[in-house]
Amino acid sequence: MEARDLGALLLLGALWGASFLFIEIAVPALGPVLLVDLRVLLAAGALVLCAVAVGSLPALRARWKEFLFLGGLNAAAPFTLIATSQLNLTASLAAILNSTTPLFGAVVAAVWIGEALTVRKTVGLLLGVAGVAVLVGLDPVPLSGVVLLSVGASLLAALCYALGGVYAKRTFSGVSPLGMGIGQQAGAAVILLPPAVATLPGELPSLAVVLSVLGLALLSTAVAYLLYFRLITSVGPTKTLTVTFLVPVFGVLFGVVLLAEPVSVGTFVGMGTILSSVGLVTGIRFRSAKEKGRA
């Protein structure tokens, strides 16, 4: 991977990790539905402007039903579930739980498209379950019914991402990445608009909330998607998937440094276990310099 691509990968991990920070700041003031609708609406608008600027505005009207479904499954539902969970979870915990997406992806691919569930993947899945148990059981956030429901919502969001990824792969062959991004965000915005209007706050949000919404929509969604699409094209999906290991690291870093969130040994043991399970399931491993020299 060239230095430019490595820099883009690190930036993508930081932007997606920062999304949990932005949500933690904004969701108490706006509520999950309004926050997410603003996120996808502003992101869709920014991506459309990018498409116009480069002269490649995609024609999406013919497939509006598929994009509406994709927007619901891969954006509206998981974004809202994560935002709802962060009313009771720290940004750090939510970021680590979200890294289970590849684990759900392996199960969905096995059931939906018949992809082989090998022994290695099965061991990885079992290790991932153990990692979630360690993470939740030893996290500084006190366990309660509400916290457990919030953890469930965050894991359900990861399942939605896995389902959305397989659906997109089967349905949108040949559609440009930029077109996928615009269609998905626009579809999610349409779905969430009625409930978002119904939950408008009674007072104007603070400057911190406004800046968090803009950061979430423009940086962690629009710019992040453009980086993601660029990396898929330049280095391929497997190397791009290593961003899974970076997002929780940045999520914890931002949560601890900027929000003074509590962490414990259990936080890092759980995160390490989950990321190890992701490595087993995805087949990604990091080679030493000696191994690279022999390649």
C-alpha positions in Angstrom: 0.0 0.0 0.0 1.4 3.4 -1.0 1.9 6.1 1.5 -1.0 8.1 0.0 -3.4 5.1 0.3 -2.2 4.4 3.8 -2.9 8.0 4.8 -6.4 7.7 3.3 -7.0 4.5 5.2 -6.0 6.1 8.5 -8.1 9.2 7.8 -11.1 7.0 7.0 -10.7 5.1 10.3 -10.4 8.5 12.1 -13.5 9.9 10.4 -15.7 6.8 11.1 -14.3 6.6 14.6 -15.2 10.3 15.2 -18.8 9.6 14.1 -19.4 8.0 17.6 -18.0 11.2 19.2 -20.3 13.4 17.1 -23.3 11.2 17.9 -22.5 11.3 21.7 -22.6 15.1 21.7 -25.6 15.6 19.5 -28.1 12.8 20.2 -29.2 14.0 23.6 -30.3 17.3 22.2 -31.8 16.2 18.9 -32.9 12.6 19.5 -31.8 9.7 17.3 -34.2 10.1 14.4 -33.8 13.8 13.7 -30.0 13.5 14.1 -29.8 10.6 11.6 -32.1 12.3 9.1 -30.0 15.4 9.2 -26.9 13.3 8.8 -28.0 11.5 5.6 -29.8 14.5 4.1 -26.7 16.7 4.4 -24.5 13.9 3.2 -26.6 13.2 0.2 -26.6 16.9 -0.7 -22.8 17.0 -0.4 -22.3 13.9 -2.5 -24.6 15.3 -5.2 -22.6 18.5 -5.3 -19.4 16.4 -5.7 -21.0 14.5 -8.5 -22.0 17.7 -10.3 -18.6 19.2 -9.8 -16.9 16.2 -11.5 -19.6 16.0 -14.2 -20.8 12.5 -13.2 -24.2 12.9 -11.7 -25.7 9.4 -11.7 -29.2 8.6 -13.0 -30.9 6.9 -10.1 -34.6 7.4 -10.7 -35.1 4.0 -12.5 -34.0 2.1 -9.4 -35.5 4.3 -6.7 -37.3 1.3 -5.0 -34.0 -0.6 -4.6 -32.2 2.5 -3.3 -35.0 3.2 -0.9 -34.7 -0.3 0.5 -30.9 -0.1 0.6 -31.1 3.3 2.4 -33.4 1.8 5.0 -31.3 -1.3 5.5 -27.8 0.1 5.3 -28.2 3.6 6.6 -31.5 4.6 8.2 -31.9 1.5 10.4 -28.2 1.0 11.6 -27.6 4.8 12.0 -30.7 5.2 14.1 -30.0 2.1 16.2 -26.5 3.3 17.0 -27.7 6.8 17.9 -30.4 5.3 20.1 -27.9 3.0 21.8 -25.6 6.0 22.5 -28.2 7.5 24.7 -27.1 4.9 27.3 -23.6 3.7 26.0 -20.3 5.6 25.7 -18.9 6.4 22.3 -16.0 4.1 23.1 -18.3 1.1 23.8 -20.5 1.7 20.8 -17.5 2.0 18.5 -16.1 -1.4 19.6 -19.5 -3.1 19.3 -19.8 -1.8 15.8 -16.6 -3.6 14.8 -18.5 -6.9 15.0 -20.0 -6.1 11.5 -17.7 -8.5 9.6 -18.7 -11.3 12.0 -22.4 -10.8 11.1 -21.3 -10.4 7.5 -19.8 -14.0 7.5 -23.1 -15.4 8.9 -25.3 -13.5 6.4 -23.1 -14.4 3.5 -23.3 -18.1 4.5 -27.1 -18.1 4.9 -28.0 -15.7 2.0 -25.5 -16.5 -0.8 -24.1 -19.9 0.4 -20.6 -18.7 1.1 -18.6 -21.4 3.0 -18.5 -21.0 6.8 -15.1 -22.6 7.3 -13.6 -23.9 10.6 -11.5 -20.7 10.8 -14.5 -18.5 10.4 -16.5 -20.5 13.0 -13.7 -20.2 15.5 -13.6 -16.5 14.8 -17.4 -16.2 15.3 -17.2 -18.0 18.7 -14.3 -15.8 19.7 -16.3 -12.7 18.7 -19.2 -13.8 21.0 -16.7 -14.2 23.8 -15.2 -10.8 23.1 -18.6 -9.1 23.3 -19.3 -10.9 26.6 -16.0 -9.7 28.1 -16.4 -6.2 26.7 -19.9 -5.7 28.1 -19.4 -7.6 31.3 -16.2 -5.8 32.3 -17.0 -2.3 30.9 -17.1 0.6 33.4 -20.7 1.3 32.3 -22.9 -0.4 35.0 -25.0 -3.2 33.6 -28.7 -2.7 33.6 -31.7 -3.7 31.5 -31.5 -0.5 29.6 -27.7 -0.9 28.9 -28.2 -4.5 27.7 -31.0 -3.3 25.4 -28.7 -0.6 24.1 -25.9 -3.2 23.5 -28.5 -5.3 21.6 -29.4 -2.3 19.5 -25.8 -1.6 18.6 -25.3 -5.3 17.6 -28.5 -5.2 15.6 -27.0 -2.2 13.7 -24.0 -4.3 12.8 -26.3 -7.0 11.5 -28.1 -4.4 9.4 -24.8 -3.4 7.9 -24.0 -7.0 7.1 -27.4 -7.5 5.4 -27.0 -4.2 3.5 -23.6 -5.2 2.2 -24.8 -8.5 0.8 -27.9 -6.8 -0.7 -25.9 -4.1 -2.4 -23.5 -6.7 -3.8 -26.3 -8.7 -5.3 -28.5 -5.8 -6.5 -26.3 -3.0 -7.7 -23.7 -4.6 -9.9 -22.4 -2.0 -12.3 -23.6 1.0 -10.4 -20.8 3.5 -9.7 -19.7 3.9 -6.0 -20.7 7.6 -6.0 -24.1 6.6 -7.3 -24.4 4.0 -4.5 -23.5 6.6 -1.9 -26.0 9.2 -3.2 -28.8 6.7 -3.6 -28.3 5.1 -0.2 -28.2 8.4 1.7 -31.1 9.9 -0.2 -33.2 6.8 0.4 -32.5 6.9 4.1 -33.4 10.6 4.2 -36.8 10.0 2.6 -37.6 7.2 5.0 -36.7 9.2 8.1 -38.2 12.5 7.1 -41.7 12.1 8.5 -40.6 10.8 12.0 -37.8 13.4 12.0 -40.3 16.3 11.5 -42.5 14.9 14.2 -39.6 15.0 16.7 -38.3 18.5 16.2 -36.8 20.0 19.4 -38.6 22.8 21.2 -35.4 24.9 21.4 -32.5 25.8 19.2 -29.5 23.4 19.6 -26.2 24.7 20.9 -23.2 25.5 18.7 -21.5 22.2 19.8 -24.5 20.2 18.6 -24.7 22.1 15.3 -20.9 21.5 14.7 -21.3 17.8 15.6 -24.2 17.4 13.1 -22.1 19.0 10.4 -19.1 16.9 11.3 -21.2 13.7 11.3 -22.8 14.5 8.0 -20.0 16.1 6.0 -16.9 14.5 7.5 -17.9 11.1 8.9 -20.4 10.4 6.1 -19.9 12.3 2.9 -16.1 12.6 2.9 -15.7 9.2 4.5 -17.7 7.5 1.8 -15.6 9.3 -0.9 -12.5 8.0 0.8 -13.9 4.5 1.1 -14.9 4.4 -2.6 -11.4 5.7 -3.6 -9.7 3.0 -1.5 -11.9 0.2 -2.9 -10.8 1.3 -6.4 -7.1 1.9 -5.6 -6.2 -1.0 -3.2 -9.2 -3.3 -3.4 -11.8 -4.4 -0.9 -9.6 -6.7 1.3 -7.1 -4.0 2.2 -9.8 -1.4 2.6 -11.5 -3.8 5.1 -8.6 -3.3 7.5 -10.3 0.0 8.4 -12.4 -2.3 10.7 -9.4 -2.5 13.0 -8.9 1.3 13.0 -12.4 2.6 13.7 -12.7 1.2 17.3 -9.2 2.4 18.1 -10.1 6.0 17.1 -13.5 5.7 18.7 -12.0 4.8 22.0 -9.2 7.4 21.6 -11.7 10.3 20.9 -14.0 9.1 23.6 -11.3 9.0 26.3 -9.4 12.2 25.3 -12.3 14.5 24.2 -15.2 13.2 26.4 -13.3 11.8 29.4 -15.1 8.5 29.0 -14.1 5.8 31.5 -12.3 2.7 30.2 -11.0 -0.4 32.0 -8.7 -3.3 31.3 -11.9 -5.2 30.3 -12.5 -2.6 27.5 -9.1 -3.3 25.9 -9.3 -7.1 26.5 -12.8 -7.2 24.9 -11.7 -5.0 22.0 -8.6 -7.1 21.4 -10.7 -10.3 21.4 -13.3 -8.9 19.0 -10.6 -7.6 16.6 -8.8 -10.9 16.7 -12.1 -12.7 15.8 -12.6 -10.2 12.9 -9.1 -11.1 11.7 -10.0 -14.8 11.7 -13.3 -14.3 9.9 -12.0 -11.9 7.3 -8.7 -13.7 6.7 -6.8 -10.4 7.2 -3.5 -10.6 9.0 -0.6 -8.2 9.4 2.7 -9.5 8.2 6.0 -8.7 9.9 8.7 -6.9 8.0 10.6 -10.1 7.7 7.6 -11.8 6.1 7.2 -8.9 3.7 10.8 -9.2 2.7 10.3 -12.8 1.7 7.1 -12.0 -0.3 
